[in-house]
Amino acid sequence: MDHSSHDHHHHMMMDHSGHGDMGGNKCSMNMLFTWDTSNLCIVFRQWHITSNLSLVASLIAVVLICAGYEALREGIRRYEAALARRIETAPLPQSRPPEPRYSDDDDDDDEPVTETAPSLLALPTGQNRTHITQRAHVTKAVLYGIQNFYAFMIMLIFMTYNGWVMLAVSFGAGLGYLVFGGSTPVTKETACH
C-alpha cells in the first residue's frame, strides 16, 4: 500500500479546531520548537494570537504572570519567616496544671503553695505553639497547592513550544527574581518552573 500521498505534517502539529467552534478560532499545538505564531493559542482557546498586537500583549502578560509567581514565592517565604518568629515566642502548651507544693512549716495546716506564671494567664486560650503550628500547617498546605498550580500553569505556557513565549517565560522569571527574590538562593527548589 502506497502512503506517499498522506499528509505527514499532522504528526508534528495537532489541530485542535472544530469541536463546535463556529467562529473560525483555529488553534494549533506544535509538538516541536517553532517561532511561528499563526494559529497560536496559549493554554486556552480564548487566548488566541490573532495579530502582532495580540502577540505583544500576550508576551507582556506571560512576563507578568511569571514575575507574579516569584512574588508569590517571596510572599510565602515572608509568611513562613513571620510564622517561625511567632511560634518561637509562643508559650509551650501545658499538659496539666502544676502540682501544688506543701509548706514545710509545722504551724501551717498543710496549705498548698502554688506558683503561677502571670504571662501565661494573660494569653487567650489556644495561643500556644501547638495550636499556632496546627493552624499554620493548614494555611501552608493551601499556599503550597496554589504555588504548585501556578508553577504547572507556567509549565503549560512554556510547552507551547513557541520560542517567543518561551523567552517571555524565562524573562518573566528573571525579572521576578530581580524584583522579588533578593533573599532567595538562585537554585530552584522544584523541578517544574
C-alpha positions as protocol buffer text, in pm:
chain_id: "A"
residue {
  index: 1
  type: MET
  ca { x: 0 y: 0 z: 0 }
}
residue {
  index: 2
  type: ASP
  ca { x: 142 y: 340 z: -101 }
}
residue {
  index: 3
  type: HIS
  ca { x: 131 y: 602 z: 181 }
}
residue {
  index: 4
  type: SER
  ca { x: 321 y: 873 z: -3 }
}
residue {
  index: 5
  type: SER
  ca { x: 7 y: 1080 z: -59 }
}
residue {
  index: 6
  type: HIS
  ca { x: -75 y: 1102 z: 316 }
}
residue {
  index: 7
  type: ASP
  ca { x: -15 y: 1427 z: 499 }
}
residue {
  index: 8
  type: HIS
  ca { x: 262 y: 1360 z: 749 }
}
residue {
  index: 9
  type: HIS
  ca { x: 256 y: 1719 z: 873 }
}
residue {
  index: 10
  type: HIS
  ca { x: -24 y: 1614 z: 1110 }
}
residue {
  index: 11
  type: HIS
  ca { x: 226 y: 1414 z: 1317 }
}
residue {
  index: 12
  type: MET
  ca { x: 417 y: 1731 z: 1406 }
}
residue {
  index: 13
  type: MET
  ca { x: 119 y: 1959 z: 1463 }
}
residue {
  index: 14
  type: MET
  ca { x: -207 y: 1872 z: 1636 }
}
residue {
  index: 15
  type: ASP
  ca { x: -508 y: 2061 z: 1507 }
}
residue {
  index: 16
  type: HIS
  ca { x: -746 y: 2147 z: 1790 }
}
residue {
  index: 17
  type: SER
  ca { x: -1005 y: 2324 z: 1580 }
}
residue {
  index: 18
  type: GLY
  ca { x: -1359 y: 2220 z: 1514 }
}
residue {
  index: 19
  type: HIS
  ca { x: -1517 y: 2093 z: 1835 }
}
residue {
  index: 20
  type: GLY
  ca { x: -1817 y: 2319 z: 1792 }
}
residue {
  index: 21
  type: ASP
  ca { x: -1611 y: 2632 z: 1721 }
}
residue {
  index: 22
  type: MET
  ca { x: -1803 y: 2823 z: 1458 }
}
residue {
  index: 23
  type: GLY
  ca { x: -1607 y: 3150 z: 1490 }
}
residue {
  index: 24
  type: GLY
  ca { x: -1301 y: 3033 z: 1297 }
}
residue {
  index: 25
  type: ASN
  ca { x: -1093 y: 3033 z: 1614 }
}
residue {
  index: 26
  type: LYS
  ca { x: -847 y: 2767 z: 1496 }
}
residue {
  index: 27
  type: CYS
  ca { x: -574 y: 2676 z: 1746 }
}
residue {
  index: 28
  type: SER
  ca { x: -277 y: 2463 z: 1664 }
}
residue {
  index: 29
  type: MET
  ca { x: -48 y: 2299 z: 1914 }
}
residue {
  index: 30
  type: ASN
  ca { x: 306 y: 2247 z: 1795 }
}
residue {
  index: 31
  type: MET
  ca { x: 495 y: 1949 z: 1927 }
}
residue {
  index: 32
  type: LEU
  ca { x: 827 y: 2085 z: 1801 }
}
residue {
  index: 33
  type: PHE
  ca { x: 1004 y: 2413 z: 1868 }
}
residue {
  index: 34
  type: THR
  ca { x: 885 y: 2695 z: 1644 }
}
residue {
  index: 35
  type: TRP
  ca { x: 890 y: 3074 z: 1608 }
}
residue {
  index: 36
  type: ASP
  ca { x: 563 y: 3068 z: 1410 }
}
residue {
  index: 37
  type: THR
  ca { x: 275 y: 3246 z: 1583 }
}
residue {
  index: 38
  type: SER
  ca { x: 0 y: 3177 z: 1331 }
}
residue {
  index: 39
  type: ASN
  ca { x: -293 y: 2997 z: 1496 }
}
residue {
  index: 40
  type: LEU
  ca { x: -110 y: 3006 z: 1829 }
}
residue {
  index: 41
  type: CYS
  ca { x: -325 y: 2967 z: 2137 }
}
residue {
  index: 42
  type: ILE
  ca { x: -170 y: 2992 z: 2481 }
}
residue {
  index: 43
  type: VAL
  ca { x: -318 y: 2734 z: 2722 }
}
residue {
  index: 44
  type: PHE
  ca { x: -681 y: 2825 z: 2639 }
}
residue {
  index: 45
  type: ARG
  ca { x: -867 y: 2852 z: 2310 }
}
residue {
  index: 46
  type: GLN
  ca { x: -972 y: 3204 z: 2412 }
}
residue {
  index: 47
  type: TRP
  ca { x: -607 y: 3313 z: 2443 }
}
residue {
  index: 48
  type: HIS
  ca { x: -560 y: 3313 z: 2067 }
}
residue {
  index: 49
  type: ILE
  ca { x: -289 y: 3516 z: 1896 }
}
residue {
  index: 50
  type: THR
  ca { x: -455 y: 3688 z: 1601 }
}
residue {
  index: 51
  type: SER
  ca { x: -223 y: 3982 z: 1529 }
}
residue {
  index: 52
  type: ASN
  ca { x: 113 y: 4133 z: 1612 }
}
residue {
  index: 53
  type: LEU
  ca { x: -56 y: 4350 z: 1877 }
}
residue {
  index: 54
  type: SER
  ca { x: -214 y: 4047 z: 2045 }
}
residue {
  index: 55
  type: LEU
  ca { x: 125 y: 3872 z: 2032 }
}
residue {
  index: 56
  type: VAL
  ca { x: 298 y: 4163 z: 2208 }
}
residue {
  index: 57
  type: ALA
  ca { x: 17 y: 4192 z: 2465 }
}
residue {
  index: 58
  type: SER
  ca { x: 33 y: 3817 z: 2528 }
}
residue {
  index: 59
  type: LEU
  ca { x: 409 y: 3819 z: 2571 }
}
residue {
  index: 60
  type: ILE
  ca { x: 379 y: 4104 z: 2823 }
}
residue {
  index: 61
  type: ALA
  ca { x: 107 y: 3908 z: 3004 }
}
residue {
  index: 62
  type: VAL
  ca { x: 333 y: 3600 z: 3016 }
}
residue {
  index: 63
  type: VAL
  ca { x: 620 y: 3809 z: 3159 }
}
residue {
  index: 64
  type: LEU
  ca { x: 388 y: 3948 z: 3428 }
}
residue {
  index: 65
  type: ILE
  ca { x: 247 y: 3603 z: 3510 }
}
residue {
  index: 66
  type: CYS
  ca { x: 597 y: 3462 z: 3559 }
}
residue {
  index: 67
  type: ALA
  ca { x: 713 y: 3761 z: 3764 }
}
residue {
  index: 68
  type: GLY
  ca { x: 396 y: 3717 z: 3972 }
}
residue {
  index: 69
  type: TYR
  ca { x: 500 y: 3362 z: 4051 }
}
residue {
  index: 70
  type: GLU
  ca { x: 825 y: 3491 z: 4200 }
}
residue {
  index: 71
  type: ALA
  ca { x: 624 y: 3747 z: 4400 }
}
residue {
  index: 72
  type: LEU
  ca { x: 405 y: 3465 z: 4533 }
}
residue {
  index: 73
  type: ARG
  ca { x: 711 y: 3263 z: 4634 }
}
residue {
  index: 74
  type: GLU
  ca { x: 859 y: 3563 z: 4816 }
}
residue {
  index: 75
  type: GLY
  ca { x: 527 y: 3626 z: 4993 }
}
residue {
  index: 76
  type: ILE
  ca { x: 517 y: 3264 z: 5110 }
}
residue {
  index: 77
  type: ARG
  ca { x: 876 y: 3288 z: 5235 }
}
residue {
  index: 78
  type: ARG
  ca { x: 791 y: 3603 z: 5434 }
}
residue {
  index: 79
  type: TYR
  ca { x: 482 y: 3437 z: 5579 }
}
residue {
  index: 80
  type: GLU
  ca { x: 689 y: 3136 z: 5688 }
}
residue {
  index: 81
  type: ALA
  ca { x: 955 y: 3362 z: 5846 }
}
residue {
  index: 82
  type: ALA
  ca { x: 690 y: 3560 z: 6037 }
}
residue {
  index: 83
  type: LEU
  ca { x: 526 y: 3236 z: 6143 }
}
residue {
  index: 84
  type: ALA
  ca { x: 857 y: 3097 z: 6271 }
}
residue {
  index: 85
  type: ARG
  ca { x: 907 y: 3412 z: 6483 }
}
residue {
  index: 86
  type: ARG
  ca { x: 552 y: 3384 z: 6619 }
}
residue {
  index: 87
  type: ILE
  ca { x: 594 y: 3016 z: 6706 }
}
residue {
  index: 88
  type: GLU
  ca { x: 928 y: 3088 z: 6872 }
}
residue {
  index: 89
  type: THR
  ca { x: 772 y: 3345 z: 7107 }
}
residue {
  index: 90
  type: ALA
  ca { x: 456 y: 3147 z: 7179 }
}
residue {
  index: 91
  type: PRO
  ca { x: 441 y: 2955 z: 7507 }
}
residue {
  index: 92
  type: LEU
  ca { x: 475 y: 2581 z: 7513 }
}
residue {
  index: 93
  type: PRO
  ca { x: 147 y: 2401 z: 7585 }
}
residue {
  index: 94
  type: GLN
  ca { x: 91 y: 2286 z: 7941 }
}
residue {
  index: 95
  type: SER
  ca { x: -14 y: 1925 z: 7957 }
}
residue {
  index: 96
  type: ARG
  ca { x: -157 y: 1954 z: 8308 }
}
residue {
  index: 97
  type: PRO
  ca { x: -177 y: 2214 z: 8584 }
}
residue {
  index: 98
  type: PRO
  ca { x: 122 y: 2234 z: 8816 }
}
residue {
  index: 99
  type: GLU
  ca { x: 115 y: 2012 z: 9124 }
}
residue {
  index: 100
  type: PRO
  ca { x: 64 y: 2205 z: 9450 }
}
residue {
  index: 101
  type: ARG
  ca { x: 359 y: 2212 z: 9688 }
}
residue {
  index: 102
  type: TYR
  ca { x: 310 y: 2193 z: 10059 }
}
residue {
  index: 103
  type: SER
  ca { x: 489 y: 2417 z: 10305 }
}
residue {
  index: 104
  type: ASP
  ca { x: 750 y: 2263 z: 10535 }
}
residue {
  index: 105
  type: ASP
  ca { x: 641 y: 2476 z: 10830 }
}
residue {
  index: 106
  type: ASP
  ca { x: 473 y: 2275 z: 11108 }
}
residue {
  index: 107
  type: ASP
  ca { x: 243 y: 2555 z: 11221 }
}
residue {
  index: 108
  type: ASP
  ca { x: 63 y: 2569 z: 10885 }
}
residue {
  index: 109
  type: ASP
  ca { x: -204 y: 2305 z: 10832 }
}
residue {
  index: 110
  type: ASP
  ca { x: -56 y: 2178 z: 10506 }
}
residue {
  index: 111
  type: GLU
  ca { x: -188 y: 2466 z: 10299 }
}
residue {
  index: 112
  type: PRO
  ca { x: -86 y: 2434 z: 9934 }
}
residue {
  index: 113
  type: VAL
  ca { x: 160 y: 2686 z: 9798 }
}
residue {
  index: 114
  type: THR
  ca { x: 112 y: 2737 z: 9425 }
}
residue {
  index: 115
  type: GLU
  ca { x: 318 y: 2931 z: 9177 }
}
residue {
  index: 116
  type: THR
  ca { x: 167 y: 3070 z: 8861 }
}
residue {
  index: 117
  type: ALA
  ca { x: 318 y: 3246 z: 8566 }
}
residue {
  index: 118
  type: PRO
  ca { x: 116 y: 3564 z: 8510 }
}
residue {
  index: 119
  type: SER
  ca { x: 229 y: 3591 z: 8146 }
}
residue {
  index: 120
  type: LEU
  ca { x: 65 y: 3258 z: 8063 }
}
residue {
  index: 121
  type: LEU
  ca { x: -264 y: 3363 z: 8218 }
}
residue {
  index: 122
  type: ALA
  ca { x: -282 y: 3675 z: 8001 }
}
residue {
  index: 123
  type: LEU
  ca { x: -283 y: 3480 z: 7672 }
}
residue {
  index: 124
  type: PRO
  ca { x: -616 y: 3386 z: 7516 }
}
residue {
  index: 125
  type: THR
  ca { x: -690 y: 3016 z: 7507 }
}
residue {
  index: 126
  type: GLY
  ca { x: -545 y: 2827 z: 7214 }
}
residue {
  index: 127
  type: GLN
  ca { x: -250 y: 3061 z: 7160 }
}
residue {
  index: 128
  type: ASN
  ca { x: 29 y: 2816 z: 7235 }
}
residue {
  index: 129
  type: ARG
  ca { x: 287 y: 2667 z: 6997 }
}
residue {
  index: 130
  type: THR
  ca { x: 87 y: 2355 z: 6923 }
}
residue {
  index: 131
  type: HIS
  ca { x: -228 y: 2542 z: 6821 }
}
residue {
  index: 132
  type: ILE
  ca { x: -39 y: 2801 z: 6617 }
}
residue {
  index: 133
  type: THR
  ca { x: 159 y: 2526 z: 6440 }
}
residue {
  index: 134
  type: GLN
  ca { x: -153 y: 2322 z: 6359 }
}
residue {
  index: 135
  type: ARG
  ca { x: -342 y: 2618 z: 6211 }
}
residue {
  index: 136
  type: ALA
  ca { x: -34 y: 2736 z: 6021 }
}
residue {
  index: 137
  type: HIS
  ca { x: 13 y: 2391 z: 5869 }
}
residue {
  index: 138
  type: VAL
  ca { x: -330 y: 2413 z: 5704 }
}
residue {
  index: 139
  type: THR
  ca { x: -251 y: 2762 z: 5570 }
}
residue {
  index: 140
  type: LYS
  ca { x: 87 y: 2647 z: 5442 }
}
residue {
  index: 141
  type: ALA
  ca { x: -75 y: 2347 z: 5270 }
}
residue {
  index: 142
  type: VAL
  ca { x: -317 y: 2579 z: 5086 }
}
residue {
  index: 143
  type: LEU
  ca { x: -31 y: 2811 z: 4984 }
}
residue {
  index: 144
  type: TYR
  ca { x: 172 y: 2510 z: 4868 }
}
residue {
  index: 145
  type: GLY
  ca { x: -118 y: 2393 z: 4649 }
}
residue {
  index: 146
  type: ILE
  ca { x: -159 y: 2741 z: 4498 }
}
residue {
  index: 147
  type: GLN
  ca { x: 214 y: 2767 z: 4432 }
}
residue {
  index: 148
  type: ASN
  ca { x: 224 y: 2429 z: 4257 }
}
residue {
  index: 149
  type: PHE
  ca { x: -85 y: 2504 z: 4048 }
}
residue {
  index: 150
  type: TYR
  ca { x: 76 y: 2833 z: 3943 }
}
residue {
  index: 151
  type: ALA
  ca { x: 403 y: 2657 z: 3852 }
}
residue {
  index: 152
  type: PHE
  ca { x: 226 y: 2394 z: 3643 }
}
residue {
  index: 153
  type: MET
  ca { x: 27 y: 2662 z: 3458 }
}
residue {
  index: 154
  type: ILE
  ca { x: 356 y: 2833 z: 3372 }
}
residue {
  index: 155
  type: MET
  ca { x: 488 y: 2497 z: 3254 }
}
residue {
  index: 156
  type: LEU
  ca { x: 187 y: 2466 z: 3022 }
}
residue {
  index: 157
  type: ILE
  ca { x: 253 y: 2814 z: 2886 }
}
residue {
  index: 158
  type: PHE
  ca { x: 615 y: 2717 z: 2821 }
}
residue {
  index: 159
  type: MET
  ca { x: 502 y: 2397 z: 2650 }
}
residue {
  index: 160
  type: THR
  ca { x: 350 y: 2588 z: 2359 }
}
residue {
  index: 161
  type: TYR
  ca { x: 698 y: 2520 z: 2217 }
}
residue {
  index: 162
  type: ASN
  ca { x: 689 y: 2870 z: 2074 }
}
residue {
  index: 163
  type: GLY
  ca { x: 1023 y: 3047 z: 2102 }
}
residue {
  index: 164
  type: TRP
  ca { x: 868 y: 3389 z: 2172 }
}
residue {
  index: 165
  type: VAL
  ca { x: 655 y: 3253 z: 2454 }
}
residue {
  index: 166
  type: MET
  ca { x: 946 y: 3053 z: 2597 }
}
residue {
  index: 167
  type: LEU
  ca { x: 1164 y: 3366 z: 2601 }
}
residue {
  index: 168
  type: ALA
  ca { x: 883 y: 3560 z: 2773 }
}
residue {
  index: 169
  type: VAL
  ca { x: 855 y: 3290 z: 3044 }
}
residue {
  index: 170
  type: SER
  ca { x: 1230 y: 3299 z: 3107 }
}
residue {
  index: 171
  type: PHE
  ca { x: 1245 y: 3678 z: 3103 }
}
residue {
  index: 172
  type: GLY
  ca { x: 949 y: 3699 z: 3343 }
}
residue {
  index: 173
  type: ALA
  ca { x: 1111 y: 3452 z: 3583 }
}
residue {
  index: 174
  type: GLY
  ca { x: 1434 y: 3652 z: 3575 }
}
residue {
  index: 175
  type: LEU
  ca { x: 1254 y: 3983 z: 3621 }
}
residue {
  index: 176
  type: GLY
  ca { x: 1051 y: 3840 z: 3909 }
}
residue {
  index: 177
  type: TYR
  ca { x: 1368 y: 3714 z: 4075 }
}
residue {
  index: 178
  type: LEU
  ca { x: 1534 y: 4054 z: 4027 }
}
residue {
  index: 179
  type: VAL
  ca { x: 1240 y: 4240 z: 4183 }
}
residue {
  index: 180
  type: PHE
  ca { x: 1119 y: 3994 z: 4450 }
}
residue {
  index: 181
  type: GLY
  ca { x: 1396 y: 3740 z: 4510 }
}
residue {
  index: 182
  type: GLY
  ca { x: 1663 y: 3943 z: 4687 }
}
residue {
  index: 183
  type: SER
  ca { x: 1688 y: 3697 z: 4976 }
}
residue {
  index: 184
  type: THR
  ca { x: 1634 y: 3383 z: 4770 }
}
residue {
  index: 185
  type: PRO
  ca { x: 1909 y: 3147 z: 4659 }
}
residue {
  index: 186
  type: VAL
  ca { x: 1935 y: 3111 z: 4283 }
}
residue {
  index: 187
  type: THR
  ca { x: 1900 y: 2731 z: 4296 }
}
residue {
  index: 188
  type: LYS
  ca { x: 1549 y: 2604 z: 4228 }
}
residue {
  index: 189
  type: GLU
  ca { x: 1353 y: 2404 z: 4483 }
}
residue {
  index: 190
  type: THR
  ca { x: 1106 y: 2246 z: 4241 }
}
residue {
  index: 191
  type: ALA
  ca { x: 1151 y: 2052 z: 3920 }
}
residue {
  index: 192
  type: CYS
  ca { x: 877 y: 2249 z: 3744 }
}
residue {
  index: 193
  type: HIS
  ca { x: 937 y: 2618 z: 3685 }
}
